[in-house]
Amino acid sequence: MKAVVYQGPRSVEVREVPEPKIEQPADAIVKITTTNICGSDLHMYEGRTNVEEGKILGHENMGFVAEIGSGVTRIKVGDRVSVPFNIACGTCRNCLEGWTSFCLRANPTEGVDGAAYGYANMGPYDGGQAEYLRVPWADFNLLELPGGTEHENDFTMLSDIFPTGWHGTELAGMRPGDRVVVFGAGPVGLLAAHSAVIRGAAEVYVVDKERDRLAMAEKIGTIPIDLSEADPVEQIMAATGGAGADCGVEAVGYQAHDHTGEEHPELVLDNLVKTVRSTGGIGVVGVSLPDDPGAANELAKHGRIAFDYGSLFMKGQHMGTGQAPVKRYNRQLRDLIITGKANPSFLVSHELPLDQAAEGYEKFDHRDDGWTKVLLRP
């Protein structure tokens, strides 16, 4: 089968690789219909992780079940499914408490709880930027979708970025009527803003410097803040009469940078502490790693971000972090899509055949105008 394989920094290649096989009775094989390039894939693409060369990438996957193991009883061959990026056993302590993003059994990597497809440190699992994908613990992990092809571009967001955006608002403690600020208008930030609107936010501010992404933020009923025009903190405080936002979402991650492109790992966290009111919440869903040899300073190279913790404490703010437990949200978000209450496909800018994955990675990584979300079709 064809698959997108990591070759080294800024190099991916579509190669012929062996098709996955059933390895355990609880496995299923999914024939991929849509798989996405995620913003977090770019950390690997840019060489800012320790992902090994030869890794099949791709953790945002959906398709049809092609084969099941002897122990699979709920999922059937032919079912249309969304594949959460979390690989979870369903029976460990964290899974039983709803934290499938921190499964205690799925990842043999020492010191890491939680597993995912095609990602650095997240276990030995191949990704789904390919024609087929092996899914462990299929009965637990797979989400059934209505058959056919309807809502394909919406449902493909259920594997990661829609639940992750929603999770950001949950971690922030968002309530109806809140003013919400989202830093980062990439796909996760835009879907965090979309989630906040669906959940009844009074106002949503979205901070970025890319004009095409800010235009998209305005289109979904939120207020764009261009950080290249003026200090975003000053813009938000002025817009809120000095009160600030009730809560905020960090959707940028450890490669945060200013409008000139210079990295400042603490920048977004500092700005959130300043713009969120006292006792407000901050949800951090932008990726951070314990080690980043390419970081801008010595602390950040070891995962230490020197942000304004003193002000966070003095303001009585709370902060939640971590990867989204997709299964906690994906059924409800699926149903919001089906009933027309959510349309995360507004993000989609490009739909490419799998053979053009290298071009998709390059354009998306360069933040070329209009390249907001790339879907790959095997």
C-alpha positions as CSV (number, residue, x, y, z in Angstrom):
1,M,0.0,0.0,0.0
2,K,1.0,3.7,-0.3
3,A,1.9,5.6,2.9
4,V,3.4,8.9,3.9
5,V,6.8,8.2,5.5
6,Y,9.0,10.6,7.5
7,Q,12.4,11.0,5.8
8,G,14.0,13.6,8.0
9,P,13.6,17.3,8.7
10,R,11.2,18.9,6.1
11,S,11.1,15.7,4.1
12,V,8.3,13.2,3.7
13,E,7.8,10.7,0.9
14,V,4.9,8.5,-0.3
15,R,6.2,5.0,-0.4
16,E,5.0,1.4,-1.0
17,V,5.0,-0.3,2.4
18,P,3.4,-3.6,3.7
19,E,-0.3,-3.5,4.5
20,P,-1.2,-3.8,8.2
21,K,-2.4,-7.1,9.5
22,I,-4.6,-8.2,12.4
23,E,-2.1,-8.8,15.2
24,Q,-4.5,-9.2,18.2
25,P,-8.1,-10.5,18.5
26,A,-9.3,-7.0,19.4
27,D,-7.8,-5.4,16.2
28,A,-9.5,-4.0,13.2
29,I,-8.1,-2.8,9.8
30,V,-9.6,0.4,8.5
31,K,-9.6,1.4,4.9
32,I,-8.8,5.1,5.0
33,T,-11.0,7.5,3.1
34,T,-9.7,10.8,4.5
35,T,-6.6,11.5,6.6
36,N,-5.5,15.0,7.5
37,I,-2.2,16.9,8.0
38,C,-2.3,18.2,11.5
39,G,-0.5,21.3,12.8
40,S,1.2,19.1,15.4
41,D,2.6,16.9,12.5
42,L,4.6,20.0,11.6
43,H,6.7,19.7,14.8
44,M,7.9,16.3,13.4
45,Y,8.2,17.6,9.9
46,E,10.4,20.5,11.0
47,G,12.7,18.1,12.9
48,R,11.7,19.4,16.3
49,T,11.0,15.9,17.8
50,N,12.8,12.6,18.0
51,V,10.5,10.8,15.6
52,E,12.4,8.1,13.8
53,E,13.0,8.1,10.0
54,G,10.7,5.7,8.3
55,K,7.7,6.4,10.6
56,I,4.3,6.3,8.8
57,L,2.7,9.6,9.8
58,G,-0.9,10.5,10.4
59,H,-3.2,10.6,13.4
60,E,-6.4,12.2,12.0
61,N,-8.1,9.3,10.3
62,M,-11.4,8.0,9.2
63,G,-12.7,5.4,6.8
64,F,-14.5,2.0,6.6
65,V,-13.7,-1.2,8.5
66,A,-12.2,-3.7,6.1
67,E,-11.3,-6.5,8.5
68,I,-11.8,-7.4,12.2
69,G,-10.1,-9.7,14.7
70,S,-11.8,-12.7,16.3
71,G,-12.5,-10.7,19.5
72,V,-14.3,-7.8,17.9
73,T,-18.0,-8.0,18.5
74,R,-19.4,-4.4,18.3
75,I,-17.7,-3.1,15.2
76,K,-18.6,-4.8,11.9
77,V,-16.9,-5.0,8.5
78,G,-18.3,-2.2,6.4
79,D,-18.9,0.3,9.2
80,R,-17.9,3.9,8.5
81,V,-15.8,5.0,11.5
82,S,-13.8,7.9,12.9
83,V,-10.5,6.9,14.5
84,P,-9.6,8.9,17.7
85,F,-6.0,9.8,17.7
86,N,-5.7,8.4,21.2
87,I,-5.1,4.6,21.3
88,A,-6.6,3.4,24.5
89,C,-7.2,0.0,26.1
90,G,-10.5,0.9,27.7
91,T,-9.8,-1.0,31.0
92,C,-6.9,0.8,32.8
93,R,-7.5,3.3,35.6
94,N,-7.2,6.4,33.3
95,C,-9.4,4.9,30.6
96,L,-12.1,4.0,33.1
97,E,-12.0,7.6,34.4
98,G,-12.4,9.0,30.9
99,W,-8.8,10.0,30.3
100,T,-8.2,7.9,27.2
101,S,-5.4,10.3,26.2
102,F,-3.4,9.0,29.1
103,C,-4.0,5.2,28.7
104,L,-1.6,3.3,31.0
105,R,-1.3,0.2,28.8
106,A,-1.1,1.3,25.2
107,N,2.4,2.9,25.1
108,P,5.5,0.9,26.0
109,T,7.6,4.0,25.9
110,E,9.1,4.5,29.4
111,G,7.6,7.4,31.3
112,V,4.9,8.2,28.8
113,D,1.2,7.6,29.5
114,G,-0.9,7.8,26.3
115,A,-0.5,6.5,22.8
116,A,-1.3,7.7,19.3
117,Y,-0.9,6.8,15.6
118,G,2.2,8.0,13.7
119,Y,3.6,10.3,16.3
120,A,6.9,10.8,18.2
121,N,7.1,9.1,21.6
122,M,3.5,7.9,21.4
123,G,4.2,4.2,20.9
124,P,5.1,1.9,18.0
125,Y,2.0,2.5,16.0
126,D,1.9,3.3,12.3
127,G,-0.1,6.4,11.2
128,G,-3.0,6.6,8.9
129,Q,-1.7,8.8,6.1
130,A,-1.9,5.6,4.2
131,E,-4.4,3.3,2.4
132,Y,-5.0,1.1,5.5
133,L,-4.6,1.4,9.3
134,R,-4.5,-1.1,12.1
135,V,-6.7,-0.1,15.1
136,P,-6.0,-1.8,18.4
137,W,-8.9,-2.4,20.8
138,A,-11.3,-1.5,18.0
139,D,-14.6,-2.1,19.8
140,F,-13.5,0.5,22.4
141,N,-11.7,3.0,20.2
142,L,-13.8,3.3,17.0
143,L,-16.7,5.8,16.7
144,E,-19.4,4.7,14.3
145,L,-20.6,7.2,11.7
146,P,-23.6,7.2,9.4
147,G,-22.9,5.3,6.2
148,G,-22.2,6.8,2.8
149,T,-20.2,9.9,2.2
150,E,-22.2,12.7,3.8
151,H,-20.3,15.1,6.1
152,E,-17.0,13.6,5.2
153,N,-15.1,16.8,5.6
154,D,-16.8,17.5,8.9
155,F,-16.5,14.0,10.3
156,T,-12.7,13.9,9.5
157,M,-12.3,16.6,12.2
158,L,-13.6,14.3,14.9
159,S,-10.4,12.3,15.2
160,D,-8.5,15.1,16.8
161,I,-8.8,18.8,16.2
162,F,-12.6,19.4,16.9
163,P,-12.4,17.4,20.2
164,T,-9.1,19.1,21.0
165,G,-10.5,22.6,20.4
166,W,-13.6,21.7,22.5
167,H,-11.2,20.3,25.2
168,G,-9.4,23.7,25.3
169,T,-12.7,25.4,26.3
170,E,-13.4,22.7,28.9
171,L,-9.9,23.0,30.4
172,A,-10.5,26.8,30.6
173,G,-13.8,26.2,32.5
174,M,-15.8,28.1,29.9
175,R,-19.4,28.9,30.7
176,P,-22.2,30.3,28.6
177,G,-22.0,34.1,28.4
178,D,-18.2,34.2,28.9
179,R,-15.8,36.3,27.0
180,V,-13.2,33.9,25.5
181,V,-9.8,34.6,24.0
182,V,-8.1,32.1,21.8
183,F,-4.4,32.5,21.0
184,G,-3.6,30.8,17.7
185,A,-5.8,30.7,14.6
186,G,-4.5,27.4,13.2
187,P,-7.0,24.6,12.9
188,V,-7.2,23.8,16.6
189,G,-7.5,27.4,17.6
190,L,-10.2,28.0,15.0
191,L,-12.1,25.0,16.3
192,A,-11.7,26.1,19.9
193,A,-13.3,29.4,18.8
194,H,-16.0,27.5,16.9
195,S,-16.6,25.4,20.1
196,A,-16.8,28.5,22.2
197,V,-19.5,30.0,19.9
198,I,-21.5,26.8,20.0
199,R,-21.2,26.7,23.8
200,G,-22.7,30.2,24.1
201,A,-19.8,32.5,24.5
202,A,-20.8,36.2,24.6
203,E,-17.6,37.2,22.6
204,V,-14.7,35.2,21.3
205,Y,-11.4,36.9,20.4
206,V,-8.9,35.1,18.2
207,V,-5.3,36.2,18.1
208,D,-2.9,35.5,15.2
209,K,-0.9,37.3,12.5
210,E,-1.9,35.3,9.4
211,R,-4.5,37.3,7.5
212,D,-6.2,34.4,5.9
213,R,-6.7,32.6,9.2
214,L,-8.0,35.8,10.9
215,A,-10.5,36.3,8.0
216,M,-11.7,32.8,8.7
217,A,-12.1,33.6,12.4
218,E,-14.2,36.6,11.5
219,K,-16.3,34.5,9.2
220,I,-17.4,32.2,12.1
221,G,-18.6,35.1,14.2
222,T,-15.5,35.8,16.3
223,I,-13.4,38.9,16.7
224,P,-10.0,38.7,15.0
225,I,-7.0,40.3,16.7
226,D,-3.9,40.8,14.5
227,L,-0.8,40.7,16.7
228,S,1.3,42.2,13.9
229,E,-0.7,45.5,14.1
230,A,-0.4,46.1,17.8
231,D,0.2,44.4,21.2
232,P,-2.6,41.8,21.4
233,V,-2.9,42.3,25.1
234,E,-3.6,46.0,24.7
235,Q,-6.1,45.3,21.9
236,I,-8.1,42.8,24.0
237,M,-8.0,44.9,27.2
238,A,-9.2,47.9,25.2
239,A,-12.0,45.9,23.5
240,T,-13.2,44.6,26.9
241,G,-13.1,47.9,28.7
242,G,-10.1,46.8,30.8
243,A,-11.9,43.8,32.2
244,G,-10.2,41.1,30.1
245,A,-11.5,37.8,29.0
246,D,-13.2,35.3,31.4
247,C,-11.1,32.5,30.1
248,G,-8.6,31.7,27.4
249,V,-7.3,28.9,25.2
250,E,-3.6,28.3,24.3
251,A,-3.6,26.7,20.8
252,V,0.0,27.5,19.7
253,G,2.4,25.3,21.6
254,Y,6.1,25.3,22.3
255,Q,7.1,27.0,19.0
256,A,5.3,30.2,19.9
257,H,6.7,33.2,18.1
258,D,6.2,36.9,17.7
259,H,5.0,38.7,14.5
260,T,8.6,38.7,13.2
261,G,8.8,34.9,13.5
262,E,11.3,35.0,16.4
263,E,10.5,32.2,18.9
264,H,9.5,33.1,22.5
265,P,8.2,29.9,24.1
266,E,6.6,31.8,27.0
267,L,4.9,34.5,24.9
268,V,1.4,33.1,24.6
269,L,1.2,31.9,28.2
270,D,2.3,35.4,29.4
271,N,-0.3,37.0,27.1
272,L,-3.0,34.7,28.4
273,V,-2.1,35.5,32.0
274,K,-2.4,39.2,31.2
275,T,-5.6,39.0,29.2
276,V,-7.7,36.6,31.4
277,R,-9.3,38.2,34.4
278,S,-8.5,37.2,37.9
279,T,-9.9,33.8,38.9
280,G,-10.4,33.0,35.2
281,G,-9.2,29.8,33.5
282,I,-6.7,28.9,30.8
283,G,-6.8,25.8,28.7
284,V,-3.6,24.7,27.1
285,V,-3.9,22.4,24.2
286,G,-1.0,23.6,22.1
287,V,1.6,20.8,22.1
288,S,4.6,21.1,24.4
289,L,7.4,18.5,24.9
290,P,9.9,17.7,27.7
291,D,12.8,18.0,25.3
292,D,13.3,20.4,22.3
293,P,17.0,20.6,21.2
294,G,16.0,23.3,18.6
295,A,14.4,25.6,21.2
296,A,15.2,29.3,21.5
297,N,16.8,29.1,24.9
298,E,18.4,26.6,27.3
299,L,15.4,26.3,29.6
300,A,13.1,25.5,26.7
301,K,15.4,22.9,25.3
302,H,14.6,20.9,28.5
303,G,10.8,21.6,28.4
304,R,11.1,24.4,31.0
305,I,9.0,27.5,30.0
306,A,9.7,30.5,32.2
307,F,6.3,32.2,32.0
308,D,4.7,34.6,34.4
309,Y,3.6,32.1,37.0
310,G,3.8,34.8,39.8
311,S,1.0,36.7,38.2
312,L,-1.0,33.6,37.5
313,F,-0.9,32.8,41.2
314,M,-1.6,36.4,42.3
315,K,-4.6,36.5,40.0
316,G,-6.0,33.2,41.2
317,Q,-6.2,31.8,37.7
318,H,-6.3,28.1,37.0
319,M,-4.7,26.3,34.1
320,G,-5.5,22.9,32.6
321,T,-3.2,21.1,30.1
322,G,-2.8,18.1,28.0
323,Q,-3.9,16.1,25.0
324,A,-7.7,15.7,24.5
325,P,-9.4,12.5,25.5
326,V,-11.3,12.3,22.2
327,K,-13.8,9.7,23.2
328,R,-15.1,12.0,26.0
329,Y,-16.5,14.4,23.2
330,N,-16.6,12.7,19.8
331,R,-20.0,11.2,20.0
332,Q,-21.6,14.5,21.0
333,L,-19.7,16.4,18.4
334,R,-20.6,13.9,15.7
335,D,-24.3,14.5,16.6
336,L,-23.8,18.3,16.5
337,I,-22.5,17.9,13.0
338,I,-25.4,15.6,11.9
339,T,-28.0,18.1,13.3
340,G,-26.3,21.1,11.7
341,K,-25.2,22.8,14.9
342,A,-21.5,22.4,14.1
343,N,-19.7,22.6,10.8
344,P,-15.9,22.2,11.4
345,S,-15.3,21.7,7.7
346,F,-15.2,25.5,7.3
347,L,-11.5,25.0,7.9
348,V,-10.8,22.9,4.8
349,S,-8.8,24.7,2.2
350,H,-7.2,21.8,0.2
351,E,-8.1,18.2,-0.6
352,L,-5.2,16.4,-2.2
353,P,-4.5,12.8,-3.3
354,L,-2.1,11.0,-1.0
355,D,0.5,11.2,-3.7
356,Q,0.7,15.0,-3.2
357,A,1.3,14.7,0.6
358,A,4.8,16.2,0.3
359,E,3.4,19.4,-1.4
360,G,0.7,19.6,1.3
361,Y,3.2,19.4,4.1
362,E,5.5,22.0,2.5
363,K,2.7,24.5,1.8
364,F,1.0,24.1,5.2
365,D,4.4,24.4,7.0
366,H,5.2,27.6,5.1
367,R,1.8,29.0,6.2
368,D,1.2,29.8,2.5
369,D,-1.8,32.1,2.1
370,G,-5.0,30.0,2.0
371,W,-3.5,26.8,3.2
372,T,-5.5,26.4,6.4
373,K,-6.3,22.7,6.5
374,V,-5.1,20.0,4.2
375,L,-7.0,16.7,3.7
376,L,-5.4,13.7,2.0
377,R,-7.4,11.1,0.1
378,P,-5.7,7.8,-0.4
